[in-house]
Amino acid sequence: MEISISLTPQQAASGAVVTVPLPSGATQVRIPPVRDGDVVRIRVGGSEVLLRIRVTSLMNPSSPSSSLRGAQWVGVLAVVVVLVVLVVLIRGSGGGDSDSAAPSVDSSGSPSYDPYSADPYSADPYTQDPYSEDPYTQDPYSADPYTEDPYDTPTETPTPYSSGTCLNGTLPDSTTAQEVSGVEEVSCSASDAHYEVIDTIPLTSDMSRCDSNSRTQYAFSYTYTLNGTPINQYVYCLIGLGSYAR
């Protein structure tokens, strides 16, 4: 079964815990740092599920340009309508009697204000150089936005559970190794805190390594994979809390 999971660029770069909808119910899964198109394999209820990673963008780049083009067309249509109205008015005025349409002038009157008495160019609008300040003193491209690649291949493996960490879920009360799912880190004061990690053994999936710790009540192995390839393995030695204690 393959399921597409959408992550933000930040989640894809640093890893995240996401909820995966499955036919048996929603399950939380820890996703390591990945790239767009990567496949993460998980096992749920004895079945292998492939999670196809899709890194989404924060905004749709086509919307602003579409809105801008729509606004430009509306502006062009408005100008065309105004021009058509002006042409109609001018033609309507020119079709009548030129004598009746000519404005009358009263020769006995005199204007109270001569618009030409003052020199409109007496004030020099160019006394201040609008280009005296160089707008390019700071290079807008001096900061490289691509110095950090959000899709760079991760160089660190996921952080394992440390001693004292509490987990939820249910582990089989059996000495035989069985596949489990739905085990996640929770607060030790939470009502669903069922187990506590007392020892962490890296680079192995052999749960019998916990036999050297006499306090061990449960053993739990976890394999981290990237594109189907194991990148690290841990065995956790646990004790049960409350009714889960043996």
DABEL-V11795 format. One record per backbone hydrogen bond with DSSP energy under -1.0 kcal/mol. NH is the residue of the N-H (numbers start at 1). CO is the residue of the C=O. E is the energy in kcal/mol with one decimal. If there is no record, write none. Layout:
NH|CO|E  NH|CO|E
This chain:
3|50|-3.1  5|52|-2.9  7|54|-2.7  12|8|-2.7  13|9|-1.8  14|10|-2.0  15|11|-2.4  16|31|-2.0  18|29|-2.5  20|27|-3.7  25|22|-1.8  27|20|-2.4  29|18|-3.1  31|16|-3.8  34|12|-2.0  37|53|-2.9  38|35|-1.9  40|51|-2.4  42|49|-2.5  44|47|-2.9  47|44|-1.8  49|42|-3.3  50|1|-3.4  51|40|-2.9  52|3|-2.7  53|38|-2.9  54|5|-2.8  56|7|-2.6  66|62|-2.2  67|63|-2.7  68|64|-2.4  69|65|-2.7  70|66|-2.3  71|67|-2.4  72|68|-2.3  73|69|-2.3  74|70|-2.1  75|71|-2.1  76|72|-2.4  77|73|-2.6  78|74|-2.1  79|75|-2.0  80|76|-2.3  81|77|-2.3  82|78|-2.0  83|79|-2.4  84|80|-2.3  85|81|-2.2  86|82|-2.2  87|83|-2.4  88|84|-2.1  89|85|-2.2  90|86|-2.5  91|87|-2.4  92|88|-2.2  93|89|-2.0  94|90|-2.0  101|97|-1.6  117|114|-1.8  122|119|-1.9  127|124|-1.3  132|129|-1.9  137|134|-1.4  142|139|-2.0  147|144|-1.3  152|149|-1.7  164|197|-3.4  165|162|-1.9  167|195|-2.2  168|184|-2.3  174|172|-2.1  186|166|-2.4  190|187|-1.8  193|190|-1.4  194|167|-2.2  195|167|-1.9  196|239|-2.2  197|165|-3.0  198|237|-3.1  199|237|-1.3  201|235|-3.0  203|233|-2.1  209|206|-1.5  210|207|-1.6  211|208|-1.8  212|209|-1.0  213|210|-1.8  216|213|-1.7  217|238|-3.1  218|238|-2.0  220|236|-2.5  222|234|-2.7  224|232|-2.8  226|229|-2.4  229|226|-1.5  231|224|-3.4  232|224|-1.4  234|222|-2.4  235|201|-2.6  236|220|-3.7  237|199|-2.6  238|218|-3.0  239|196|-1.8  241|194|-2.9  244|241|-2.1  245|242|-1.5
